[in-house]
Amino acid sequence: MTNHGTQSKKQWLTLLLSLLLAACSTLPKPSTAPLPRPATSLPKVTQEPVAALPTPQLVASKWETLPHWGVTDLGQSQLAFLQSCRVLKSRPLWQNTCAKAETLNTQDNAALHAFYERWFTPYQVLNTDGSERGMITGYYEPLLKGSRLKTSQFKYPVYAAPNDLLTIDLSETYPQLKELRLRGRMQGKRIVPYYSRAEIEAGAGAATGGELFWVENPIELFFLQVQGSGRIELPNGKQIKVGYADQNGHPYISIGKKLVEMGELKLEEASMQGIKRWAEKHVDQTSSLLNQNPSYVFLRELPDTLSAPLGALGVPLTSEYSIAVDPRTIPLGAPVFLATTYPNNNVPLDRLMLAQDTGGAIKGAVRADVFWGFGESAGAQAGKMKQQGRLWVLLPKDAENGLAPKP
């Protein structure tokens, strides 16, 4: 290697380390599709799902260990699985199962059970310490009041992705970094971290001038960014769909946790609803609270024809049957049996879900975020959902025959 090549490599490594330390960001969502939320460690949608069998966090199980499996209604789950197959059917690991799935009657529950038991093996998902329980939360598609023009009522901007935001991909040179995307901006000849939330709100960067809409409530806008997709109702009553476009590269910090640390809320009060109630009583402190989270999500307008938000897999999410997962353990598109309870009660929620999305706060093996759908009732469920649960990922038996890609 020439001295010039060595120096170049050192420069890139220096850049990489500085960005990682200052503003490291995992790949949120493929920018070619309108996707709901910034994600963590997401493989590109065009890649084969990660081979899960060699992972020690997936342990072969039996169908009878899945709570209430024998009486679970699989009709809606199968419709969601067919959405996954729109992407998965082109991949060797999933071709046979998707082809068979397309021939089944989604109203024949016995046939659906026979299909999964014949074509899949359940693997229980375990945490790195061997424990089987993890946090189950929820998200939804909110509705905000807004306008395309700034007014005295609508004065909080919904920004599009700014043109000075850089995405740095080092995967070709450093394959071990293939799951990372770094965000930054040019400062002279240097690449430095992009502006934080506080800086963006103060007018820094090229976001100003790229306002898509203006809304009336900053805390509602914050939660729209957290959810990653939603709708904005204009003064004429028309609803416009918006979705995730990009993110500034700063880590997500929970403002609910901050309020608990400040003694403003008890831990059990730190739900979305609890945070909103606090903001209503402390309007003058809301901006300061929001700036405790340096992460900022940019949005974009979506087609009216889109039936539902698109998840990280690139297919429409199914209300109450799609979940966000950490794809480092659970392959996107895979069926996942969830055993938990409904929010704030002990009623079992044992259901076959589909891993079709990711999320910035969805980190860890036994970790899932349930998509509850659109509107206030969905928001009520999503906002208070925070309980323990167990997961089993269903993988095609073809994986056992060596069709899974090597890790």
C-alpha positions in Angstrom: 0.0 0.0 0.0 1.3 3.5 -0.9 1.9 6.1 1.8 -1.0 8.1 0.2 -3.3 5.1 0.6 -2.3 4.6 4.2 -2.8 8.3 5.0 -6.2 8.2 3.3 -7.3 5.2 5.3 -6.1 6.9 8.5 -8.1 10.0 7.7 -11.2 7.9 7.1 -10.7 6.0 10.3 -10.3 9.3 12.2 -13.5 10.6 10.6 -15.3 7.5 11.4 -14.3 7.5 15.1 -15.1 11.2 15.5 -18.5 10.8 14.0 -19.2 7.7 16.0 -18.4 9.4 19.2 -20.2 12.6 18.4 -23.2 11.6 16.4 -23.3 8.0 15.5 -26.6 6.8 14.0 -27.8 3.5 12.8 -29.6 3.2 9.5 -33.1 4.5 10.1 -35.1 3.4 7.1 -34.3 3.0 3.4 -34.8 6.4 2.0 -36.5 5.0 -1.1 -39.8 4.3 0.7 -42.0 6.3 3.0 -41.2 4.6 6.3 -42.5 5.1 9.8 -39.7 5.6 12.2 -36.0 5.9 12.6 -34.6 2.5 13.2 -31.7 0.7 14.7 -29.2 -1.4 12.8 -31.5 -2.1 9.8 -30.1 -4.2 7.0 -31.0 -2.9 3.5 -34.4 -4.1 2.4 -32.9 -5.7 -0.7 -30.8 -8.0 1.5 -31.7 -11.5 2.6 -32.9 -11.5 6.2 -30.1 -12.3 8.7 -29.6 -16.0 9.1 -31.1 -16.5 12.6 -30.3 -20.2 13.3 -26.7 -19.7 14.4 -27.7 -17.0 16.8 -27.6 -18.2 20.5 -30.5 -15.9 21.3 -32.8 -18.2 19.2 -33.5 -21.6 20.7 -35.6 -24.2 18.9 -38.9 -24.7 20.7 -42.1 -26.7 20.3 -45.6 -25.5 19.3 -47.1 -26.5 22.6 -44.9 -24.0 24.4 -46.5 -21.1 22.6 -49.3 -19.9 25.0 -52.8 -20.6 23.5 -51.3 -21.5 20.1 -53.9 -24.2 19.5 -56.8 -21.8 19.7 -55.2 -18.7 18.2 -57.1 -17.2 15.3 -54.6 -16.9 12.5 -56.8 -15.2 9.8 -55.6 -11.6 10.2 -52.1 -12.8 10.9 -52.1 -14.6 7.6 -53.2 -11.5 5.7 -50.2 -9.6 7.3 -47.9 -12.5 6.4 -49.0 -12.2 2.8 -47.9 -8.6 2.9 -44.4 -9.8 4.1 -44.3 -12.2 1.2 -44.5 -9.4 -1.3 -40.9 -8.9 -0.4 -39.8 -12.3 1.0 -41.0 -14.4 -1.9 -38.0 -13.4 -4.0 -35.6 -14.8 -1.4 -34.6 -18.5 -1.4 -35.2 -19.0 2.3 -38.9 -17.9 2.0 -39.9 -19.0 -1.6 -41.6 -22.2 -0.7 -43.5 -21.0 2.4 -44.7 -17.8 0.6 -45.8 -19.8 -2.5 -47.8 -22.2 -0.2 -49.2 -19.3 1.8 -50.7 -17.7 -1.3 -52.9 -20.8 -1.9 -54.5 -20.9 1.5 -58.0 -19.7 2.6 -57.3 -17.1 5.3 -60.7 -18.1 6.9 -59.8 -21.7 7.4 -58.1 -21.6 10.8 -57.4 -25.3 10.9 -55.6 -25.2 7.6 -53.6 -22.2 8.7 -52.4 -24.0 11.8 -51.5 -27.0 9.7 -49.5 -24.7 7.4 -47.4 -23.2 10.1 -46.8 -26.4 11.9 -45.8 -28.1 8.6 -43.6 -25.4 7.1 -42.1 -23.6 10.1 -40.1 -24.2 13.3 -40.7 -21.9 16.3 -37.6 -20.5 18.0 -37.9 -18.8 21.3 -36.1 -15.5 21.5 -33.8 -15.0 24.5 -31.9 -12.1 25.8 -28.1 -12.2 26.0 -28.3 -13.2 29.6 -30.6 -16.1 28.8 -33.8 -14.5 30.2 -37.0 -14.9 28.2 -38.9 -11.7 29.0 -38.5 -8.2 27.5 -40.3 -4.9 27.1 -43.3 -4.7 24.8 -44.5 -1.2 23.8 -46.8 0.3 21.2 -46.9 3.0 18.5 -49.5 4.4 16.2 -50.4 6.9 13.4 -51.4 10.2 15.0 -53.6 13.0 13.5 -52.4 16.7 13.9 -54.1 19.9 13.0 -52.0 22.0 10.6 -51.6 24.3 7.6 -49.3 24.7 4.7 -48.8 28.3 5.7 -47.6 29.7 9.0 -50.4 31.5 11.0 -50.9 32.6 14.5 -52.5 29.2 15.2 -50.1 27.0 13.2 -46.6 28.2 14.0 -44.5 25.0 14.6 -42.7 23.8 11.5 -42.8 20.3 10.1 -39.4 20.1 8.3 -38.5 18.2 5.2 -35.0 16.6 5.1 -32.5 19.5 4.6 -30.2 19.5 1.6 -27.1 20.0 3.8 -27.7 16.8 5.7 -25.1 14.2 4.6 -25.4 10.4 4.9 -22.0 8.6 5.1 -21.9 5.0 4.1 -18.5 3.2 4.8 -19.8 -0.3 4.2 -17.9 -0.9 0.9 -14.6 -0.1 2.5 -15.4 -1.5 6.0 -18.0 -4.3 5.5 -18.2 -4.7 9.3 -20.0 -1.3 9.3 -22.6 -2.3 6.8 -25.4 -1.7 9.3 -24.3 1.8 10.1 -25.2 5.1 8.5 -23.6 8.3 9.8 -25.2 11.7 9.5 -23.2 14.9 9.2 -22.7 18.2 7.4 -19.8 20.0 5.7 -17.9 22.6 7.6 -15.3 23.9 5.3 -13.4 20.7 4.2 -14.5 18.8 7.4 -17.5 16.6 8.0 -18.9 17.3 11.4 -22.1 16.1 13.2 -25.3 17.6 12.0 -27.2 20.1 14.1 -29.0 18.9 17.2 -32.7 19.4 17.9 -32.1 22.6 19.8 -29.9 24.0 17.0 -32.4 23.1 14.4 -35.3 24.7 16.4 -33.1 27.8 16.7 -32.9 28.0 12.9 -29.5 26.3 12.2 -28.9 24.5 9.0 -30.9 24.2 5.8 -34.1 22.9 7.4 -35.5 26.5 7.7 -37.1 27.3 4.4 -38.0 23.6 3.8 -41.2 23.6 5.9 -43.8 21.2 4.7 -46.5 22.2 7.1 -47.1 24.2 10.3 -48.9 22.7 13.2 -50.4 24.1 16.4 -48.8 22.0 19.1 -45.1 21.3 19.6 -45.6 18.2 21.9 -47.9 16.6 19.3 -45.3 17.3 16.6 -42.7 15.7 18.8 -44.7 12.5 19.1 -45.4 12.6 15.4 -41.7 12.5 14.9 -41.3 9.7 17.4 -44.0 7.6 15.7 -42.5 8.4 12.3 -45.7 8.7 10.4 -49.1 10.3 10.7 -51.6 12.6 9.2 -52.1 16.4 9.2 -55.6 17.8 8.8 -55.7 21.1 6.9 -58.2 23.8 7.7 -60.3 22.6 4.8 -60.6 19.2 6.4 -58.3 17.4 4.0 -55.9 14.9 5.7 -52.4 14.7 4.3 -50.2 11.7 5.1 -46.6 12.2 6.2 -43.9 9.8 6.9 -40.2 9.4 7.9 -37.7 11.0 5.5 -34.4 11.2 7.5 -32.9 11.9 10.9 -30.1 14.2 12.1 -27.9 11.4 13.4 -28.1 12.2 17.1 -29.1 9.5 19.6 -32.7 9.4 20.8 -33.1 10.4 24.5 -36.3 9.6 26.3 -38.0 12.8 27.6 -40.2 10.6 29.8 -37.1 9.3 31.5 -35.8 12.9 31.9 -39.1 14.0 33.6 -38.7 11.0 36.0 -35.1 12.0 36.7 -36.3 15.6 37.3 -38.9 14.4 39.8 -41.7 15.8 37.6 -43.3 12.4 36.9 -43.4 9.0 38.6 -42.1 6.2 36.6 -45.7 4.8 36.0 -46.8 8.2 34.8 -44.1 8.6 32.1 -46.4 7.4 29.3 -47.2 9.5 26.2 -50.4 10.6 27.8 -48.5 11.5 31.0 -45.9 13.6 29.1 -48.7 15.4 27.2 -50.5 16.3 30.5 -47.2 17.6 31.9 -46.6 19.7 28.8 -50.1 21.2 29.0 -49.4 22.4 32.5 -45.8 23.6 31.8 -46.1 25.3 28.4 -43.2 27.6 29.1 -40.9 24.6 29.8 -41.9 22.4 26.9 -39.3 23.6 24.5 -36.5 23.1 27.0 -37.8 19.6 27.7 -38.0 18.6 24.0 -34.4 19.8 23.5 -33.2 17.3 26.0 -33.6 14.8 23.1 -31.0 15.9 20.5 -32.5 13.6 17.9 -34.6 15.2 15.2 -36.7 13.4 12.6 -37.5 15.0 9.2 -40.7 14.1 7.4 -42.1 14.0 3.9 -45.5 14.1 2.3 -46.9 10.7 1.2 -49.3 9.7 -1.6 -53.0 9.7 -0.7 -53.2 6.2 -2.2 -51.0 4.7 0.6 -53.4 2.5 2.6 -51.2 2.4 5.7 -47.7 3.5 6.8 -44.9 1.4 5.3 -42.6 -0.4 7.7 -38.9 -1.0 7.3 -39.7 -4.1 5.2 -41.3 -1.8 2.7 -44.9 -3.1 3.0 -48.0 -1.5 4.6 -48.3 -2.2 8.3 -51.4 -4.1 9.5 -53.0 -2.6 12.6 -52.5 -4.8 15.7 -50.6 -7.4 13.7 -47.4 -5.7 12.7 -44.5 -5.2 15.1 -41.2 -3.4 15.1 -38.2 -5.5 16.2 -34.5 -5.3 16.4 -33.4 -7.0 13.1 -30.1 -8.0 14.5 -32.0 -10.9 16.1 -35.3 -11.2 14.3 -35.4 -11.2 10.5 -37.7 -8.6 9.0 -40.7 -10.1 7.5 -40.8 -13.2 9.7 -43.9 -14.3 11.7 -43.3 -13.7 15.4 -45.6 -15.1 18.1 -46.1 -12.6 20.9 -47.2 -13.5 24.4 -48.0 -10.5 26.5 -51.1 -8.7 27.9 -53.2 -5.8 26.8 -52.0 -2.4 28.1 -52.6 -1.8 31.8 -54.4 -5.1 32.5 -53.9 -8.8 32.8 -55.9 -9.9 29.7 -53.6 -12.1 27.6 -52.5 -10.8 24.2 -51.2 -14.0 22.6 -51.0 -13.4 18.9 -49.0 -14.2 15.7 -47.5 -10.9 14.6 -45.3 -10.0 11.7 -41.9 -8.3 12.1 -42.3 -5.6 9.5 -40.7 -2.5 11.1 -37.9 -1.3 13.3 -37.6 1.7 15.7 -34.9 3.8 17.2 -35.8 2.7 20.7 -36.3 -1.0 19.7 -33.0 -2.5 20.8 -32.4 -5.9 22.2 -33.6 -9.4 21.4 -36.8 -9.7 23.4 -38.1 -6.3 22.4 -41.1 -5.4 20.3 -43.3 -2.4 19.5 -46.9 -3.2 18.5 -48.5 -1.0 15.7 -52.0 -0.1 16.9 -53.2 1.7 13.8 -54.5 5.2 13.3 -56.3 7.8 15.5 -57.1 8.5 19.1 -58.1 5.0 20.2 -54.9 3.5 18.7 -53.0 6.3 20.4 -54.6 5.5 23.7 -53.5 1.8 23.5 -50.0 2.6 22.2 -49.3 5.3 24.7 -50.0 3.2 27.8 -48.5 -0.1 26.4 -45.4 -0.9 28.4 -45.3 -4.4 29.8 -43.3 -7.6 29.7 -43.7 -10.2 27.1 -42.1 -13.2 25.4 -41.4 -13.8 21.7 -41.0 -16.8 19.4 -39.8 -16.2 15.8 -41.1 -18.7 13.2 -38.5 -19.6 10.6 -39.0 -21.8 7.5 -37.8 -25.4 7.9 -35.8 -24.8 4.7 -33.4 -22.9 7.0 -32.5 -26.2 8.6 -31.6 -27.5 5.2 -28.8 -25.0 4.7 -30.8 -22.4 2.7 -30.1 -19.7 5.2 -27.3 -17.3 4.2 -24.1 -17.6 6.2 -23.7 -15.0 9.0 
